[in-house]
Amino acid sequence: MTPSLPLVGITVISLEQAVAAPYATRQLADLGARVIKIERPGVGDFARGYDETVHGDSSYFVWLNRSKESLTLDLKSEVGQRILRELLADADVFIQNLGPGAVRRMGLGADDLEASHPGLIVCEITGYGEGPWQSRKAYDLLVQAEAGLIAVSGTEDEAAKAGISVADIAAGTFAYSGILASLYTRATTGRAPAVSVSLFEALAEWMGSPMYYSRYGGTAPRRTGARHATIAPYGPFTAGDGGIVLLAVQNQPEWQRLCAEVLGLPELADDPRFTKNPLRVLNREELEAIITAAIQSLTADELEDKLEAAGIANARTNTMVQVWDHPVLAERKRWRTVRTPGGQIGALLPPADLRGVDPRMDPVPALGEHSEKILGELGVDAATIDQWRHANIV
């Protein structure tokens, strides 16, 4: 860890599991915060068991938990709760995404801690927030459905979920930014506002565009597969060699260049069916048939070159292997090596570069790896720790 990291000196205690809270705290750890991750003895964060693909560890877990310390505690025990309270006494941030009401039953809700720990920033991640749905289970796929993402994803014939845990990631992102805002507020005013984020409201925020389109346009955006629902041409096209290239036209000059310089059909730009984007969307099938016919003399590589030369946005549909080996990531030196319990892995640098700051890229912890160290810092002797371990308290 380098002294230049902006969150050095900040201690985060996290009762976290799965994706949302671990994503928030990993980003804090990237910037130098000390993150103590409290896990259940013998079991740990259940995301550890999602799969065994990364040297025996879960792909989710190694992605979300580098640079953290793992402390095992049975929080149903009196000892476990006492240790947690001792940790919170010197912490800056307390974040949790346990089941509804779990921390309140321990007397550790935001209202409780505001009175007893006025400088502690408390962050709670829930499924639906306080209210009529506060006790409802909120797994990522369920939230994708409730927030309407599934309704606008997929093809006309079949709806589809996002290929990643997008509701969890959205909530973790807002929790991270909310904690940073609260840390700034504490530094400038002395107040430590609590932060509350729900998966549903985080994803609903990201659904703003299709909601506005439906509310004020009278119809929902069509499910269009890999095509853009409200812009055309914007989607995948198959070249003469069978290769697929995605192209995207955002404005009229690009539309005119596509017709003249790529398709060799300058007259198409003034075709009354396609003169502006709403018409192109309305007549999408006819337009895509014309474009596909015009590019059959080109390979995918040739089509990509012509699009680049004309200043038309384009991309390939990469596999995960191709993304891992992507020239942008390689040439920009975005990969680092991180140790996990099972061995070393590649890990991407955080996407937000701070000039002159090297992010922290420390190991992914084994379950309970730091229990003895953390408890020792609290003054617990080795014999007591060993006794607690045999009792499955730590």
Secondary structure, DSSP 4 states (H G I P E B T S, - for coil): --TT-TTTT-EEEEE--SSHHHHHHHHHHHTT-EEEEEE-TTT--GGGGS--TBTTB-HHHHHH-TTEEEEE--TTSHHHHHHHHHHHHT-SEEEE--STTHHHHTT-SHHHHHHH-TTPEEEEEESS-SSTTTTS---HHHHHHHTTTGGGSB-SS-B---SS-HHHHHHHHHHHHHHHHHHHHHHHHS----EEEEHHHHHHHHTHHHHHHHHHHSSPPPP-TTS-SSSSSEEEEE-TTS-EEEEE--SHHHHHHIIIIISS-GGGGG-TTSSSHHHHHHTHHHHHHHHHHHTTTS-HHHHHHHHHHHT-EEE----HHHHHT-HHHHHTT-EEEEEETTEEEEEEPPSS--TT-PPP-PPPPPTTTTHHHHHHHTT--HHHHHHHHHTT--
